[in-house]
Amino acid sequence: MQIIAQVAFLIVLVAGIAFFTRNIRRVIRNVKLGRKIDRSDNPGERFAKMARVAMGQSKMVKKPFAGFLHIIVYLGFIIINIEVLEIMIDGVFGTHRILSFLGAGYNFLIASFEILALLVLLGVIIFWLRRNVTNIYRFIGNELKGWPKNDANYILYFEMVLMILFLTMNGADYQLQLNGAVHYAQNAGIVGSFPISQFLLPLFEGLSNATLIIIERTAWWLHIVGILFFLNYLYYSKHLHILLAFPNVYLSKLTVPGQFDNLEAVTNEVKLMMDPDADPYALPAEGADEEVPEKFGASDVMDLNQVQLLNAYTCTECGRCTAECPANQTGKKLSPRKIMMDTRDRLEEVGEIINEKGSFEDDGKQLLDNYILREELWACTTCNACVEACPIGIDPLSIILDMRRYLVMEESAASTDLANAMTNIENNGAPWPYNQMDRLNWAKEN
Amino acid sequence: MAEPIKVPTMAEYMAQGKKPEVLFWVGCSGSFDDRAKKITKAFVKLLHEAKVDFAVLGTEESCTGDPAKRAGNEFLFQMQAATNIEVLNGYEIKKVVTACPHCFNTLKNEYPALGGNYEVMHHTTFLKSLLEEGRLKVEGGKFKGKRITFHDPCYLGRANNVYEAPRDLLRKLEVELVEMRKCKSNGLCCGAGGGQMFKEPEPGNKDVNIERTEQAMEVKPEIIAAGCPFCNTMMTDGVKGKNQEDKIEVMDVAEMIANAHDL
């Protein structure tokens, strides 16, 4: 009987990890569909930023209440996972609390897990109330309707259930140890310390050891299977941030927010235009491949860079960006969060085509128009509020800018007034139709 | 009628074989917009007051390309940058000061990779350094005790982390500095950035400058201080839109200092 449980556990564990590996490989494959971008510079500074922003949650606490609760859930998640290590070893070898040889240290650990589990449970309940009962602007955006809202709630239910199972398992285990049940009771006396689950003991009163074992085993199994299920749910959910936040912050832009990248392809063109020695009628060199000119800007996910695509998978749809966006606050269609969600949805759609057909085939759709509307892109003031607001280094503005570049440089699709301003800059060096020769007239006026 | 203010150009300096301490990059707004020209003149008066040896490019100056870049026209931006860098490098410019945060950001951050390396300062930072060097005195004068809020320009504040220089100058004016609910890194945009200055806003239920003006009105200021010609326009329009022009003035920090000096 025991050996069957061990084998079953091993199968579940291996299957869970294998499926998770497959999903992560898909994420990596899809991210690599983007253009290459070099972020190998300044590893020290990048690591420090990751430590501060991702591990240290420094931007989360800009909203103190939500930030505080998030830190509890984050710490709970990390620390309680030490217990998962023990659960896995126990599962494979059929042991009972294998790490209990640590003695007082073990009791301290179990006690901390229990307290954290209770705090996580409370935190997650408050999160649920904030999302579903209160009227918080960033939780009622249009783009959250349907799956995104359900997804957010499923994650919270999951965490609630996992914490309850964890405490139930401990409570039943404690009762079994008190009863001196075989396999549970150890010579050393009670192992583990149960400051929270001890309050569950009245619920177990009068139950036979056999029933208690069923409760303990059920909770144990559901807990570990639940964790494995949750691990595999990540790929289908906004919850991937628990893994991707770290590389995402590491790879985020280090220069000041106001500095936008200069397109290298354009620099080369401009240099050629300004070079007096360049032959405008030059033919391509003999034998050189017919060069396809690089597409300017982005109309689909493959035109974005790999960090932008990683941003999309990392976004956890918290909406801090959208809440700070001046366009969104004044009723415009633009929502930086939707830019990220659309990018991920389109990337997943492209990934699905690759899964089915082996490589990408044009499906008549693209990120522009089918997902992100021009009206959204043109509403942006490039104020960087969304970038500043993101707790994990996502840059929705860079995607907006790349898509504007496509609109203007590939489609000449700027509005008339904007196009006029650009023509003025080109002709007379100012966005208004004033003569450049009048540029110093102000000095002569009183 | 006052005398026209003396504004030397780089060409004149070059002809005399001299180099100025700093180039004042006026920008398109500062050159052509009637409201912004007042800021330009106020700043020039302060430069004279502090005996700063400066020059402008005059007719050799051209748009930095900021609105083009942010509207998506990278090509036009880089054309502008290449032309401007040629002029600036031709004059061997080392230090640039500008009263426009958009010019400031572009010159400072986006020109170096294209071959234009200068020390670039926003006029508030520059004025503050003059103050610290004892070249310029800033005193309260008629602004003493006035209730003033500072609107952070996105391209000065969030984009370049300059929050304190304009505030320090205002404090020197002995004003009652009050902060809006959204300020510094959380400041709300005036609505002009990213090319919006030159286009109609997209459909929505409010204009961004009205929203920002309402935020300013919450703290009941007598003056909204600004550090950007575009913000100045947007906030002035916002104040008019809310029929507050009798109660609230919109002024550039440089104008306030010049006014306090009765320049």
Interface residues (C-beta under 8 A of the other chain):
Chain A: T255 V256 P257 G258 Q259 F260 N262 L263 V266 T267 E269 V270 K271 M273 M274 F296 G297 E324 P326 A327 Q329 T330 G331 K332 K333 L334 E375 W378 A379 C380 T381 T382 C383 N384 A385 E388 L401 M403 R404 R405 Y406 L407 V408 M409 A414 S415 D417 L418 N420 A421 M422 I425 E426 G429 A430 P431 W432 Y434 Q436 M437 D438 R439 L440 N441 W442 A443 K444 E445 N446
Chain B: M1 A2 P4 I5 V7 T9 V26 C28 G30 S31 F32 D33 K37 T40 K41 V44 V56 G58 T59 E61 S62 C63 G65 P67 A68 K69 R70 A71 G72 N73 E74 F75 L76 Q78 M79 Q80 A82 N105 N109 E110 A113 L114 C154 Y155 R158 A159 N160 N161 S185 N186 G187 L188 C189 G191 A192 G193 G194 G195 Q196 M197 F198 K199 E200 P201 E202 P203 G204 N205 K206 D207 V208 I210 E211 R212
